Amino acid sequence: MSHVLLPAFSRRHALLGLASATAAMVGAPLAAQPQPVLDKTWPRQAVRLVVPFAAGGSTSVAANTLAADISRVLGQAVNVELMPGNATITATDMVAKSTDGHTVLMVTAPYVINPSLYAKLPYDNFKDFLPASLLLRNGMVLVTPTEGGFKDFKEFLAAAKGTEPLRVANAGNGGMGHMAGELLAADLKLNIAPVPHRGAAPALNELLAGRIKAMFDNPGTTLQLIREGKLKALAYSG
């Protein structure tokens, strides 16, 4: 499993390419110009970096870390705006329809998966956006509360094969946590009921409170909790 963060502009706007400490810019619409050209006048104002998840998750943490570095490189403020919910569709649609030329979107797996889950989306992945950079890749970890959770992966599997569906939290429909659970359930014939949240942080709150006993998430948000002894790692996909 991989966790991908991909900033992108609407095709009506410029492309911001991020690699190490460099930035590449284009100013012409994709349809009018097949190959991007450098536009050294961009950005002309503060950049709005939209994150379609709640605060506290790995995407928002990465966005805030990235924003500080980009600000220094570009000489313009990069303001992170969190817009969680609706399987990232609301935030993605807003960026697709933005017209200021300085609004970018940080995306993860739902950007790629949603076209397969929804018959109709209010935007077109291929026509409305250009990719800028792959920022982060990692696997998925299955975690359980240390107190009141599962002893090991074998016990988790036994519970997931019961007659009652095992509720497993994730950071939102269409995300890698959701897909990891569905894939495992399909491969091993498990009885899992996905429980989507508006981000990793809200899902982890439910997990730590003991209202849910398992969750698929990435190490960026779970590793510290595992080190503190609050969560136990049962399996890792990487």
For each residue, the residues with C-beta under 8 A, 3 or more apart:
1: 139 140 176 179 180 237 238
2: 137 138 139 176
3: 58 108 109 136 137 138 139 140 176 218 220
4: 107 108 109 112 134 135 136 137
5: 59 62 63 106 107 108 134 135 136
6: 106 107 108 111 131 132 133 134 135
7: 16 18 49 104 105 106 107 132 133 135
8: 15 104 105 107 129 130 131 132
9: 13 14 15 16 101 103 104 105 129 130 132
10: 13 95 96 97 98 103 128 129
11: 29 30 31 127 128 129 130
12: 29 99 101
13: 9 10 98 100 101 102 103
14: 9 25 26 27 39 42 43 101
15: 8 9 24 25 26 36 130 132
16: 7 9 23 24 25 42 47 70 104 132
17: 22 23 24 25 132 133
18: 7 22 23 66 70 132 133 135
19: 22 24 133
20:
21: 69 73
22: 17 18 19 73
23: 16 17 18 70 73 74
24: 15 16 17 19 36 38
25: 14 15 16 17 38 39 40 42 43
26: 14 15 33 36 37 38 39
27: 14 37 39 41 42
28: 32 33 36 37
29: 11 12 32 33
30: 11 33 34 130
31: 11
32: 28 29
33: 26 28 29 30 36 37
34: 30
35:
36: 15 24 26 28 33 130
37: 26 27 28 33
38: 24 25 26
39: 14 25 26 27 42
40: 25
41: 27 44
42: 14 16 25 27 39 101
43: 14 25 46 47 74 76 102
44: 41 76 102
45: 76 100 102
46: 43 76 77 78 79 102
47: 16 43 70 74 76 77 78 79 102 103 104
48: 79 81 98 100 102 103 104
49: 7 63 66 67 70 78 79 80 81 104 105 106
50: 81 83 91 94 95 103 104 105 106
51: 59 60 63 80 81 82 83 91 106
52: 59 83 84 85 88 90 91 92 105 106 107 110
53: 57 59 60 82 84 88 108 171 172 198 199 200
54: 57 60 82 84 197 198 199 200 201 202
55: 60 82 199 201
56: 60 61 199 200 201 204 221
57: 53 54 60 61 171 199 200 201 220 221
58: 3 61 62 136 200 218 220 221
59: 5 51 52 53 62 63 106 108 199 200
60: 51 53 54 55 56 57 63 64 80 82 199
61: 56 57 58 64 65 220 221
62: 5 58 59 65 66 106 135 136 220
63: 5 49 51 59 60 66 67 80 106
64: 60 61 67 68 80
65: 61 62 68 69
66: 18 49 62 63 69 70 78 106 135
67: 49 63 64 70 71 78 79 80
68: 64 65 71 72 78
69: 21 65 66 72 73
70: 16 18 23 47 49 66 67 73 74 78
71: 67 68 74 75 76 77 78
72: 68 69 75
73: 21 22 23 69 70
74: 23 43 47 70 71 78
75: 71 72
76: 43 44 45 46 47 71
77: 46 47 71
78: 46 47 49 66 67 68 70 71 74
79: 46 47 48 49 67
80: 49 51 60 63 64 67
81: 48 49 50 51
82: 51 53 54 55 60
83: 50 51 52 90 91 94
84: 52 53 54 91 172 198 199
85: 52 90 172 198
86: 89 90
87: 110 114 117 118 172 173 174 196
88: 52 53 91 92 107 108 110 111 114 172 174
89: 86 92 93 114 118 121 122
90: 52 83 85 86 93 94
91: 50 51 52 83 84 88 94 95 105
92: 52 88 89 95 96 105 107 111 114 123
93: 89 90 96 97 121 122 123
94: 50 83 90 91 97 98
95: 10 50 91 92 98 103 104 105 129
96: 10 92 93 122 123 124 128 129
97: 10 93 94 123
98: 10 13 48 94 95 103
99: 12
100: 13 45 48 103
101: 9 12 13 14 42
102: 13 43 44 45 46 47 48
103: 9 10 13 47 48 50 95 98 100
104: 7 8 9 16 47 48 49 50 95 132
105: 7 8 9 49 50 52 91 92 95 129
106: 5 6 7 49 50 51 52 59 62 63 66 135
107: 4 5 6 7 8 52 88 92 110 111
108: 3 4 5 6 53 59 88 111 175 176
109: 3 4 112 113 174 175 176 179
110: 52 87 88 107 113 114 172 173 174 175
111: 6 88 92 107 108 114 125
112: 4 109 115 125
113: 109 110 116 117 174 175 179
114: 87 88 89 92 110 111 117 118 121 174
115: 112 118 121 125
116: 113
117: 87 113 114 173 174
118: 87 89 114 115 121
119:
120:
121: 89 93 114 115 118 124 125
122: 89 93 96
123: 92 93 96 97 128 129
124: 96 121 127 128
125: 111 112 115 121 128 129
126: 129
127: 11 124
128: 10 11 96 123 124 125
129: 8 9 10 11 95 96 105 123 125 126
130: 8 9 11 15 30 36
131: 6 8
132: 6 7 8 9 15 16 17 18 104
133: 6 7 17 18 19
134: 4 5 6 137
135: 4 5 6 7 18 62 66 106
136: 3 4 5 58 62 220
137: 2 3 4 134
138: 2 3 218 219 220 238
139: 1 2 3 218 219 236 237 238
140: 1 3 176 177 180 216 217 218 236 237 238
141: 216 217 218 219 222 226 233 235 236 237
142: 153 156 180 214 215 216 233 234 235 236
143: 207 214 215 217 222 225 226 231 232 233 234
144: 149 150 156 207 213 214 215 231 232 234
145: 148 149 207 208 210 213 230 231 232
146: 149 229 230 231 232
147: 210
148: 145 210 213
149: 144 145 146 213 214 231 232
150: 144 153 155 156 159 213 214 232 234
151: 154 155
152: 155 156 234
153: 142 150 156 157 234 235
154: 151 157 158
155: 150 151 152 158 159
156: 142 144 150 152 153 159 160 214 234 235
157: 153 154 160 161 188 190
158: 154 155 161 162
159: 150 155 156 162 166 213
160: 156 157 166 168 185 188 190 191 192
161: 157 158 188 189 190 191
162: 158 159 166 191
163: 191
164: 191
165: 191 192 193
166: 159 160 162 190 191 192 193 213 214
167: 193 195 212 213 214
168: 160 181 192 193 194 195 212 214 215 216
169: 177 195 197 203 204 206 207 212 214 215 216
170: 173 175 177 178 181 194 195 196 197 203 215 216 217
171: 53 57 175 177 178 196 197 199 200 203 217
172: 53 84 85 87 88 110 175 177 178 196 197 198 199
173: 87 110 117 170 178 194 196
174: 87 88 109 110 113 114 117 178 179
175: 108 109 110 113 170 171 172 178 179
176: 1 2 3 108 109 140 179 180 216 218
177: 140 169 170 171 172 180 181 200 203 215 216 217 218
178: 170 171 172 173 174 175 181 182 194 196 216
179: 1 109 113 174 175 176 182 183
180: 1 140 142 176 177 183 184 216 237
181: 168 170 177 178 184 185 192 194 216
182: 178 179 185 186 192 194
183: 179 180 186 187
184: 180 181 187 188 190 192
185: 160 181 182 188 189 190 191 192
186: 182 183 189
187: 183 184
188: 157 160 161 184 185
189: 161 185 186
190: 157 160 161 166 184 185
191: 160 161 162 163 164 165 166 185
192: 160 165 166 168 181 182 184 185
193: 165 166 167 168
194: 168 170 173 178 181 182
195: 167 168 169 170 203 206 212
196: 87 170 171 172 173 178
197: 54 169 170 171 172 200 202 203 206
198: 53 54 84 85 172 202
199: 53 54 55 56 57 59 60 84 171 172 202 203
200: 53 54 56 57 58 59 171 177 197 203 204 217 218 221
201: 54 55 56 57 204 205 221
202: 54 197 198 199 205 206
203: 169 170 171 177 195 197 199 200 206 207 212 215 217
204: 56 169 200 201 207 208 215 217 221 222 225
205: 201 202 208 209
206: 169 195 197 202 203 209 211 212
207: 143 144 145 169 203 204 210 211 212 213 214 215 231
208: 145 204 205 225 230 231
209: 205 206
210: 145 147 148 207 213
211: 206 207
212: 167 168 169 195 203 206 207 215
213: 144 145 148 149 150 159 166 167 207 210
214: 142 143 144 149 150 156 166 167 168 169 207 234
215: 142 143 144 168 169 170 177 203 204 207 212
216: 140 141 142 168 169 170 176 177 178 180 181
217: 140 141 143 170 171 177 200 203 204 221 222
218: 3 58 138 139 140 141 176 177 200 221 222
219: 138 139 141 222 223 236
220: 3 57 58 61 62 136 138 223
221: 56 57 58 61 200 201 204 217 218 225
222: 141 143 204 217 218 219 225 226 231 233
223: 219 220 226 227
224: 227 228
225: 143 204 208 221 222 228 230 231
226: 141 143 222 223 229 230 231 232 233
227: 223 224
228: 224 225
229: 146 226
230: 145 146 208 225 226
231: 143 144 145 146 149 207 208 222 225 226
232: 143 144 145 146 149 150 226
233: 141 142 143 222 226 236
234: 142 143 144 150 152 153 156 214
235: 141 142 153 156
236: 139 140 141 142 219 233
237: 1 139 140 141 180
238: 1 138 139 140
